[in-house]
Amino acid sequence: MKTTKISHIAHLAELCSQAGIRQIVLSPGSRNAPLVIAFDSHPEIETFVVHDERSASFFALGLAEASGKPVALACTSGSAPVNYGPGIVEAYYRQIPLLVLTADRPSQWIDQGDGQTIRQKKMFANFIKADFELPNQPNSEEVLISDKIVNQALNLLVNQPTGPVHINIPLNEPLYNTQDFIPNPVNELVLNNNLELNDEEVAFIRENYQKLEKKLVLIGQLNPSEIDISTLKPLLTDPSVAFLVENTSNIQDFENVCHCIDRTLSIINEDEIQKYQPDLLITLGGAIISKRIKAFLRKCKPQQNWRVGNFMIDEDTYASKTKSFKVNPKSFFKIFKNNNIVPTSTFGNLWKQADFLAEQRHIEFLNSVPFSDFKAFELIIDTLPEFANLHMGNSSVVRYCQLFNPIQSVKYYSNRGVSGIDGSSSTAAGFARNTLEQLNVVISGDISFFYDSNAWWNAYLSPNLRIILINNGGGGIFEIIDGPAKSDQSKSFIAPFEANAELLSKAFNLNYITASSENEMMNLFELFYSEFENKRPVVFEIKTKGLSNAKILKSYFSYIKDNQ
């Protein structure tokens, strides 16, 4: 095959292939031409060309999240790699493996007034697993040094805890010359991901689990493959254990688990709060959305707090961590299998009773709620097709979704690493591309939708993608939060604006429908989920501007709290 004449770049592509990288997202440029040539000509690597680097980084993140495999991305020098920042930050805090390749000018031209030349070395230092730089135009002996650097980067990329790894690549002209490539680089990949509990840890867990009466397991964001109900079954049937999960955990058990944390906490009175305080808190998974449970656990601290998972950052979210077990959740919970667990309390039943009561109040409230954001979410979730992947935008969208029980066959996803609004659509587009046999539904707020509109400037959008846009005319989350809503500068936070998605959808050749009432919504869902003749994604814009969305949501929590 023909590849770039710059040998160490040809070797880079081959080593990536040997390490299991099968996809790369490229952004057009000149300085990264050798990278484009090397990867595009490689027979085992699929290339995507996405113009906007910010969108490209999130698109790559979605590809990696869906496939469970590392994905590379490569751009030209200067301001281009700076735009990777938001996607890399999200990948870092979500521990998603992205190999970030940034072409650069030779070091002697940095800060010398050359175009698209900035200080790129270690530019992602605060939110990257590791940084590397390849030698500039190496000779035959130095190519071996370059290969060793690449192998070191790839080992860090694929070994736990995973995360983004950056290689900066200075390149001299000429950039476009090609040659026949004879593969000869040696892959030095060493996988070491089988972390298990040691005997001392197992003894500690069994002893302390049994002597602590009230136990609470709190599960944050998880990939559906990370753990399953069968693994948790021994603890799910222990009445002394309360399970609190969010939809992003993809744990669904309607008999033993509290799925909607905020509505359950709303029903607990201040004078009985101590009854719900755990002796042992076991946390696993990624970010927790609920601010209420964070406030509750920081106030009602457990005697012991165990964190389960092999994380890059040893967080102490509830200011009470006493032990970290750096293993995957399956390894941790399997020690309870075939272990005779003696219940020490009915603490789990107590939480589940509160959950049942809150759910009843939830249903009663919905029976009388007028058309609004809240009603729109009820209709959307009630009509979601089975086995869909649901991608939740940040701010108010993901919070509304947590108020509804999850659908058994639906998988839930969201960019909760840093909870930014800047790449939800692009991530979903990448995810949909790698799950072509499944329906992928995006729910986005208006600010998020328009902010990431370059997600649709993409030649790889698949027909299995459906986009629901909640257009309430601004940042609805700031009407819900007390501080901004009561401020004299509330409009600066909410940032109301007049916009609709019809012409934007037309510009990107997306199908478009709209509704501004409950009846219109219900009449359009069948069309929305059908396949359009042009086999393009569909935008469903739901307009709720001018409605009392914030008041309705606040009255919802008041109703649950006061009607006992």
C-alpha positions as CSV (number, residue, x, y, z in Angstrom):
1,M,0.0,0.0,0.0
2,K,1.0,3.6,-0.5
3,T,1.5,5.6,2.7
4,T,3.3,8.8,3.9
5,K,7.0,9.0,3.1
6,I,7.6,10.1,6.7
7,S,8.4,6.7,8.1
8,H,7.7,7.3,11.8
9,I,4.2,8.5,10.9
10,A,3.6,5.4,8.8
11,H,4.8,3.3,11.8
12,L,2.5,5.2,14.1
13,A,-0.6,4.2,12.0
14,E,0.6,0.6,11.9
15,L,1.2,0.4,15.7
16,C,-2.2,1.9,16.4
17,S,-3.7,-0.8,14.2
18,Q,-1.8,-3.5,16.1
19,A,-3.1,-2.0,19.4
20,G,-6.7,-2.4,18.3
21,I,-7.5,1.1,17.1
22,R,-9.9,0.7,14.2
23,Q,-11.3,4.2,13.8
24,I,-9.8,7.7,13.6
25,V,-11.6,11.1,13.3
26,L,-9.6,13.5,11.2
27,S,-10.0,17.3,10.8
28,P,-8.8,18.9,7.6
29,G,-5.5,20.7,7.6
30,S,-2.1,20.8,6.0
31,R,0.3,20.2,8.8
32,N,-1.4,16.9,9.6
33,A,-1.3,15.7,6.0
34,P,1.1,12.9,6.8
35,L,-1.3,11.6,9.5
36,V,-4.2,11.8,7.1
37,I,-2.3,9.9,4.4
38,A,-1.0,7.2,6.8
39,F,-4.3,6.5,8.5
40,D,-6.5,6.8,5.5
41,S,-4.4,4.4,3.5
42,H,-4.3,1.9,6.3
43,P,-6.6,-1.1,5.3
44,E,-7.7,-1.8,8.9
45,I,-8.5,1.7,10.1
46,E,-11.8,3.5,9.2
47,T,-11.4,7.3,8.8
48,F,-14.0,10.0,9.4
49,V,-13.4,13.6,8.4
50,V,-15.1,16.1,10.7
51,H,-14.3,19.8,10.0
52,D,-15.0,21.3,13.5
53,E,-12.4,20.0,15.9
54,R,-14.6,20.5,19.0
55,S,-17.4,18.5,17.4
56,A,-14.8,16.0,16.1
57,S,-13.5,15.3,19.6
58,F,-17.0,14.5,20.9
59,F,-17.8,12.5,17.8
60,A,-14.7,10.4,18.5
61,L,-15.8,10.1,22.2
62,G,-19.2,8.7,21.0
63,L,-17.6,6.2,18.7
64,A,-15.4,5.0,21.6
65,E,-18.2,4.8,24.1
66,A,-20.4,2.8,21.7
67,S,-17.6,0.4,20.6
68,G,-15.8,0.0,23.9
69,K,-12.6,0.4,22.0
70,P,-10.0,3.2,21.8
71,V,-10.5,5.8,19.0
72,A,-7.9,8.2,17.6
73,L,-8.3,11.8,16.4
74,A,-5.9,14.0,14.6
75,C,-5.8,17.6,13.6
76,T,-3.5,20.3,12.2
77,S,-1.4,22.7,14.3
78,G,-2.1,26.0,16.1
79,S,-5.7,26.9,17.2
80,A,-7.1,23.6,15.9
81,P,-6.0,21.4,18.8
82,V,-7.2,23.9,21.4
83,N,-10.7,23.1,20.2
84,Y,-10.2,19.5,21.3
85,G,-10.2,20.7,24.9
86,P,-13.9,20.1,25.9
87,G,-14.0,16.6,24.4
88,I,-10.7,15.6,26.0
89,V,-11.8,16.9,29.4
90,E,-15.0,14.8,29.1
91,A,-13.1,11.7,28.0
92,Y,-10.7,12.2,31.0
93,Y,-13.4,12.4,33.6
94,R,-15.4,9.5,31.9
95,Q,-12.2,7.4,31.4
96,I,-12.9,7.0,27.7
97,P,-9.8,6.1,25.7
98,L,-9.0,8.6,23.0
99,L,-5.6,8.8,21.3
100,V,-5.1,12.5,20.6
101,L,-2.7,13.2,17.7
102,T,-1.8,16.9,17.2
103,A,0.4,17.9,14.3
104,D,2.9,20.7,15.1
105,R,5.4,22.9,13.5
106,P,9.1,22.3,14.3
107,S,10.1,23.6,17.7
108,Q,12.5,26.2,16.4
109,W,9.5,28.1,14.9
110,I,7.4,28.3,18.0
111,D,6.9,32.0,19.1
112,Q,8.7,33.2,16.0
113,G,5.6,34.6,14.2
114,D,5.0,31.5,12.0
115,G,1.3,30.9,11.1
116,Q,-0.7,28.3,13.2
117,T,2.2,27.9,15.5
118,I,1.6,27.9,19.3
119,R,3.0,26.1,22.4
120,Q,1.4,22.7,21.9
121,K,3.6,20.5,24.0
122,K,1.7,19.4,27.1
123,M,-1.2,21.7,26.2
124,F,-3.7,19.3,27.8
125,A,-1.5,18.6,30.8
126,N,-4.3,19.2,33.4
127,F,-6.8,16.8,31.8
128,I,-4.9,14.1,30.0
129,K,-3.7,10.7,31.2
130,A,-0.2,11.3,29.7
131,D,1.6,13.6,27.2
132,F,4.2,12.6,24.7
133,E,6.1,14.3,21.8
134,L,7.7,12.5,18.9
135,P,11.1,13.4,17.5
136,N,11.1,15.9,14.7
137,Q,11.7,14.2,11.3
138,P,13.8,11.3,12.9
139,N,16.5,9.4,11.0
140,S,16.4,5.6,10.7
141,E,17.8,5.1,14.2
142,E,15.5,7.7,15.8
143,V,12.4,6.0,14.1
144,L,13.0,3.2,16.7
145,I,12.8,5.8,19.4
146,S,9.6,7.2,18.0
147,D,8.1,3.7,17.9
148,K,9.0,3.2,21.6
149,I,7.3,6.4,22.5
150,V,4.2,5.4,20.5
151,N,4.1,2.0,22.2
152,Q,4.4,3.6,25.6
153,A,1.5,5.9,24.8
154,L,-0.6,3.0,23.5
155,N,0.0,0.9,26.6
156,L,-1.3,3.7,28.8
157,L,-4.2,4.2,26.5
158,V,-5.6,0.6,26.7
159,N,-4.7,-0.3,30.3
160,Q,-6.9,0.5,33.2
161,P,-7.7,3.1,34.2
162,T,-8.3,4.2,30.6
163,G,-8.5,7.7,29.4
164,P,-7.2,10.1,26.7
165,V,-3.5,10.1,25.8
166,H,-1.9,12.9,23.8
167,I,1.0,12.7,21.3
168,N,2.3,15.9,19.9
169,I,4.0,15.5,16.5
170,P,6.3,18.2,15.0
171,L,6.5,17.9,11.2
172,N,8.7,19.5,8.6
173,E,7.7,20.0,5.0
174,P,7.3,18.4,2.5
175,L,4.1,16.9,4.0
176,Y,2.4,15.2,1.1
177,N,4.9,12.8,-0.4
178,T,4.1,9.1,-0.4
179,Q,5.9,5.7,-0.7
180,D,5.3,2.0,-0.5
181,F,5.1,0.9,3.1
182,I,6.7,-2.4,4.3
183,P,5.3,-2.9,7.8
184,N,8.1,-3.5,10.3
185,P,7.3,-1.7,13.6
186,V,7.1,-4.0,16.7
187,N,4.1,-3.6,18.9
188,E,5.0,-3.8,22.6
189,L,1.5,-3.8,24.1
190,V,1.2,-5.4,27.5
191,L,-2.3,-5.7,28.9
192,N,-2.7,-5.7,32.7
193,N,-6.3,-5.1,33.5
194,N,-7.2,-8.1,35.7
195,L,-7.2,-6.4,39.1
196,E,-8.7,-8.5,41.8
197,L,-9.2,-8.0,45.5
198,N,-6.5,-9.4,47.7
199,D,-7.1,-11.7,50.7
200,E,-6.7,-8.9,53.2
201,E,-9.3,-6.7,51.3
202,V,-11.8,-9.6,51.1
203,A,-11.5,-10.3,54.8
204,F,-12.0,-6.6,55.6
205,I,-15.1,-6.3,53.4
206,R,-16.7,-9.4,54.9
207,E,-16.1,-8.4,58.5
208,N,-17.2,-4.8,58.2
209,Y,-20.2,-5.5,55.9
210,Q,-21.6,-7.8,58.5
211,K,-21.1,-5.6,61.6
212,L,-22.5,-2.4,60.0
213,E,-26.2,-2.4,60.3
214,K,-27.5,0.1,57.7
215,K,-25.9,-0.1,54.3
216,L,-26.4,2.1,51.2
217,V,-25.1,1.4,47.7
218,L,-25.1,4.5,45.5
219,I,-24.4,3.9,41.8
220,G,-23.5,6.6,39.4
221,Q,-22.8,6.5,35.6
222,L,-21.9,3.1,34.2
223,N,-21.6,1.6,30.8
224,P,-24.2,-1.2,30.5
225,S,-21.4,-3.8,30.2
226,E,-19.7,-2.9,33.4
227,I,-22.1,-4.7,35.8
228,D,-25.4,-6.4,35.7
229,I,-28.3,-7.3,38.0
230,S,-27.1,-10.9,38.5
231,T,-23.8,-9.6,40.0
232,L,-25.7,-7.5,42.5
233,K,-28.3,-10.1,43.4
234,P,-26.9,-11.2,46.7
235,L,-27.1,-7.6,48.1
236,L,-30.3,-6.7,46.3
237,T,-32.1,-9.4,48.4
238,D,-30.5,-8.2,51.7
239,P,-33.2,-6.0,53.4
240,S,-30.4,-4.1,55.3
241,V,-29.1,-2.7,52.0
242,A,-30.6,0.3,50.2
243,F,-29.8,0.7,46.5
244,L,-30.0,4.2,45.1
245,V,-29.2,4.5,41.4
246,E,-29.6,7.0,38.6
247,N,-30.7,6.2,35.1
248,T,-27.2,6.7,33.8
249,S,-26.1,3.7,35.9
250,N,-28.2,1.4,33.6
251,I,-29.1,-0.7,36.6
252,Q,-32.8,-1.5,36.5
253,D,-34.6,-3.5,39.3
254,F,-38.0,-2.2,40.2
255,E,-38.5,-4.4,43.2
256,N,-35.4,-3.5,45.3
257,V,-33.8,-0.3,43.8
258,C,-34.7,3.4,44.2
259,H,-34.3,4.8,40.7
260,C,-35.4,8.4,41.2
261,I,-33.3,9.8,44.0
262,D,-34.5,13.4,44.1
263,R,-38.2,12.5,44.3
264,T,-37.5,9.9,47.0
265,L,-35.4,12.4,49.1
266,S,-38.2,15.0,48.7
267,I,-40.6,12.8,50.7
268,I,-38.3,12.5,53.7
269,N,-39.1,15.0,56.5
270,E,-36.3,16.8,58.3
271,D,-37.3,15.3,61.7
272,E,-36.9,11.7,60.4
273,I,-33.8,12.2,58.3
274,Q,-31.5,10.4,60.8
275,K,-33.4,7.2,60.1
276,Y,-32.1,7.3,56.5
277,Q,-28.5,7.9,57.5
278,P,-26.3,4.9,56.5
279,D,-23.6,3.3,58.6
280,L,-21.9,2.1,55.4
281,L,-21.9,3.8,52.1
282,I,-20.6,1.9,49.0
283,T,-20.2,4.1,45.9
284,L,-19.4,2.9,42.4
285,G,-19.7,4.3,38.9
286,G,-19.0,7.8,37.6
287,A,-20.7,11.1,38.2
288,I,-23.9,11.5,40.3
289,I,-26.4,14.0,39.0
290,S,-28.4,14.6,42.1
291,K,-27.3,17.5,44.2
292,R,-29.8,16.5,46.8
293,I,-28.1,13.2,47.6
294,K,-24.7,14.8,47.7
295,A,-26.0,17.4,50.3
296,F,-27.7,14.6,52.2
297,L,-24.7,12.4,52.5
298,R,-22.3,15.2,53.3
299,K,-24.6,16.1,56.2
300,C,-25.5,12.6,57.3
301,K,-22.0,11.1,57.1
302,P,-21.7,7.3,57.2
303,Q,-19.2,5.6,59.6
304,Q,-17.5,4.0,56.6
305,N,-17.5,5.0,52.9
306,W,-16.1,2.6,50.3
307,R,-15.3,3.6,46.8
308,V,-15.3,0.8,44.3
309,G,-13.5,1.3,40.9
310,N,-10.1,1.8,39.3
311,F,-10.2,5.5,38.9
312,M,-7.5,8.0,37.9
313,I,-8.6,10.4,40.5
314,D,-9.3,9.2,44.0
315,E,-12.3,11.4,44.6
316,D,-14.0,11.9,48.0
317,T,-17.3,13.2,46.8
318,Y,-19.1,12.9,50.2
319,A,-16.2,13.9,52.4
320,S,-16.3,10.6,54.2
321,K,-14.3,8.1,52.2
322,T,-12.5,5.5,54.4
323,K,-11.5,2.9,51.8
324,S,-10.9,2.6,48.0
325,F,-11.0,-0.7,46.2
326,K,-9.3,-0.3,42.9
327,V,-11.1,-3.1,41.0
328,N,-14.0,-3.2,38.6
329,P,-17.4,-3.6,40.2
330,K,-17.8,-7.2,39.0
331,S,-14.7,-8.2,40.9
332,F,-15.9,-6.4,44.0
333,F,-19.4,-7.8,44.2
334,K,-18.6,-11.4,43.2
335,I,-17.2,-12.0,46.7
336,F,-20.8,-11.9,48.0
337,K,-21.8,-14.7,45.7
338,N,-22.6,-17.9,47.6
339,N,-21.8,-16.0,50.8
340,N,-24.3,-16.5,53.6
341,I,-25.4,-12.9,54.3
342,V,-27.3,-12.4,57.5
343,P,-29.6,-9.3,57.4
344,T,-28.7,-6.7,60.1
345,S,-31.6,-4.3,59.7
346,T,-34.6,-3.4,57.4
347,F,-32.8,-0.2,56.2
348,G,-33.3,-1.1,52.5
349,N,-37.0,-1.6,53.0
350,L,-37.2,1.8,54.7
351,W,-35.7,3.5,51.6
352,K,-37.9,1.5,49.2
353,Q,-41.1,2.4,51.1
354,A,-40.2,6.1,50.7
355,D,-39.5,5.4,47.0
356,F,-42.9,3.8,46.5
357,L,-44.7,6.6,48.3
358,A,-42.8,9.2,46.2
359,E,-43.7,7.3,43.0
360,Q,-47.4,7.4,43.9
361,R,-47.3,11.2,44.5
362,H,-45.4,11.5,41.2
363,I,-48.2,9.7,39.3
364,E,-50.9,11.8,41.0
365,F,-49.1,15.1,40.1
366,L,-48.7,14.1,36.5
367,N,-52.4,13.4,36.1
368,S,-53.1,17.1,36.5
369,V,-50.0,18.8,35.2
370,P,-50.6,21.2,32.2
371,F,-48.5,21.2,29.0
372,S,-45.0,22.3,29.9
373,D,-41.4,21.0,29.9
374,F,-42.5,18.5,32.6
375,K,-45.4,17.2,30.6
376,A,-43.3,17.0,27.4
377,F,-40.8,14.8,29.2
378,E,-43.5,12.5,30.4
379,L,-44.8,12.1,26.9
380,I,-41.3,11.6,25.4
381,I,-40.4,8.9,27.9
382,D,-43.8,7.1,27.7
383,T,-43.4,6.8,23.9
384,L,-39.7,5.9,23.7
385,P,-39.4,2.7,21.5
386,E,-38.1,-0.4,23.2
387,F,-34.3,-1.1,23.0
388,A,-33.4,2.5,22.1
389,N,-30.3,4.3,23.3
390,L,-31.3,7.5,25.0
391,H,-28.8,10.4,25.0
392,M,-29.6,13.0,27.5
393,G,-28.4,16.6,27.2
394,N,-27.1,18.3,30.3
395,S,-28.6,20.9,32.6
396,S,-32.4,20.6,32.9
397,V,-32.8,17.8,30.4
398,V,-30.8,15.1,32.4
399,R,-32.4,16.3,35.6
400,Y,-36.0,15.9,34.3
401,C,-35.2,12.4,33.0
402,Q,-34.1,11.4,36.5
403,L,-37.6,12.0,37.8
404,F,-39.0,9.2,35.7
405,N,-38.5,5.5,36.2
406,P,-36.2,4.0,33.6
407,I,-37.6,1.9,30.7
408,Q,-36.5,-1.7,31.1
409,S,-35.0,-2.1,27.6
410,V,-33.6,1.4,27.1
411,K,-29.9,2.3,27.8
412,Y,-29.2,5.7,29.2
413,Y,-26.2,7.9,28.2
414,S,-25.0,11.5,29.0
415,N,-21.8,13.5,29.0
416,R,-21.6,13.6,32.8
417,G,-17.8,13.7,33.1
418,V,-17.8,17.5,33.4
419,S,-21.5,17.9,32.6
420,G,-21.0,20.5,29.9
421,I,-23.6,21.3,27.2
422,D,-21.0,21.7,24.5
423,G,-20.9,18.3,22.9
424,S,-24.0,16.3,23.6
425,S,-25.2,16.1,20.0
426,S,-21.8,15.4,18.6
427,T,-21.3,12.5,21.1
428,A,-24.7,11.0,20.2
429,A,-23.9,11.3,16.5
430,G,-20.7,9.3,17.0
431,F,-22.4,6.7,19.2
432,A,-25.2,6.3,16.6
433,R,-22.6,5.7,13.9
434,N,-21.3,2.7,15.8
435,T,-24.7,1.3,16.7
436,L,-26.5,1.3,13.3
437,E,-28.9,-1.5,14.3
438,Q,-30.3,0.4,17.2
439,L,-32.4,3.6,17.4
440,N,-30.6,6.5,19.1
441,V,-32.7,9.3,20.6
442,V,-31.2,12.6,21.7
443,I,-33.0,14.9,24.0
444,S,-31.5,18.4,24.0
445,G,-32.3,21.8,25.4
446,D,-32.2,24.7,23.1
447,I,-29.0,26.3,24.3
448,S,-27.2,22.9,24.0
449,F,-28.7,22.2,20.6
450,F,-27.7,25.5,19.0
451,Y,-24.3,25.6,20.8
452,D,-23.4,22.2,19.3
453,S,-25.1,22.7,16.0
454,N,-21.9,21.8,14.1
455,A,-22.7,18.2,15.2
456,W,-24.9,18.2,12.1
457,W,-22.1,19.4,9.8
458,N,-21.0,15.9,9.5
459,A,-21.1,13.5,6.5
460,Y,-21.6,10.4,8.8
461,L,-25.0,11.1,10.3
462,S,-26.9,7.8,10.3
463,P,-30.7,7.3,9.8
464,N,-31.0,5.7,13.2
465,L,-30.6,9.1,14.9
466,R,-33.6,11.1,16.3
467,I,-33.2,14.5,17.9
468,I,-35.8,15.9,20.3
469,L,-35.3,19.6,21.0
470,I,-37.0,21.2,24.0
471,N,-37.1,24.9,23.0
472,N,-38.2,27.0,26.0
473,G,-36.4,30.1,24.8
474,G,-33.3,30.1,27.0
475,G,-31.4,28.3,29.7
476,G,-34.2,26.8,31.7
477,I,-31.9,25.4,34.4
478,F,-31.3,29.0,35.6
479,E,-35.1,29.4,36.2
480,I,-35.0,26.3,38.4
481,I,-32.0,27.3,40.5
482,D,-32.9,29.8,43.2
483,G,-29.9,32.1,42.9
484,P,-30.1,33.0,39.2
485,A,-33.9,33.1,39.2
486,K,-34.0,35.7,42.1
487,S,-31.1,37.8,40.8
488,D,-31.6,41.2,39.2
489,Q,-29.5,39.9,36.4
490,S,-31.6,36.8,35.9
491,K,-31.9,37.5,32.1
492,S,-28.1,37.4,31.8
493,F,-28.2,33.8,33.2
494,I,-31.3,32.5,31.4
495,A,-30.2,34.4,28.2
496,P,-33.6,34.3,26.5
497,F,-33.5,34.3,22.7
498,E,-35.8,33.9,19.7
499,A,-34.7,31.0,17.5
500,N,-36.2,27.9,16.0
501,A,-34.5,24.9,14.4
502,E,-36.4,24.7,11.2
503,L,-34.0,26.6,8.9
504,L,-30.9,25.2,10.7
505,S,-32.3,21.7,10.1
506,K,-32.9,22.5,6.5
507,A,-29.3,23.8,6.1
508,F,-27.9,20.4,7.2
509,N,-30.6,18.4,5.3
510,L,-32.2,17.1,8.5
511,N,-35.9,16.2,8.5
512,Y,-37.9,18.6,10.8
513,I,-41.2,18.5,12.6
514,T,-42.5,20.7,15.4
515,A,-45.2,20.8,18.1
516,S,-46.4,23.2,20.8
517,S,-49.1,21.3,22.5
518,E,-49.7,17.8,24.0
519,N,-52.1,16.8,21.2
520,E,-49.6,17.9,18.5
521,M,-46.8,15.9,20.2
522,M,-48.8,12.8,20.5
523,N,-50.0,13.0,16.8
524,L,-46.4,13.3,15.6
525,F,-44.5,10.6,17.5
526,E,-45.3,7.9,15.0
527,L,-44.0,10.0,12.2
528,F,-40.9,11.0,14.2
529,Y,-39.9,7.4,14.8
530,S,-40.6,6.3,11.2
531,E,-37.9,6.1,8.6
532,F,-37.9,9.1,6.2
533,E,-37.4,8.6,2.5
534,N,-34.1,10.5,2.5
535,K,-32.8,8.3,5.3
536,R,-31.6,11.3,7.3
537,P,-32.0,12.1,11.0
538,V,-35.1,13.8,12.2
539,V,-35.4,16.9,14.5
540,F,-38.6,17.2,16.6
541,E,-38.7,20.7,18.0
542,I,-41.1,21.0,21.0
543,K,-41.9,24.6,21.9
544,T,-42.6,25.4,25.5
545,K,-41.6,29.0,25.7
546,G,-43.8,31.2,27.8
547,L,-45.1,28.4,29.9
548,S,-44.6,28.2,33.7
549,N,-41.9,25.5,33.5
550,A,-40.0,26.5,36.6
551,K,-43.1,27.0,38.7
552,I,-44.5,23.6,37.7
553,L,-41.3,21.8,38.6
554,K,-41.1,23.5,42.0
555,S,-44.7,22.7,42.7
556,Y,-44.0,19.1,41.8
557,F,-41.4,18.8,44.6
558,S,-43.7,20.7,47.0
559,Y,-46.5,18.3,46.2
560,I,-44.4,15.2,47.0
561,K,-43.1,16.8,50.2
562,D,-46.4,18.2,51.6
563,N,-48.9,15.5,50.5
564,Q,-48.1,12.7,52.9
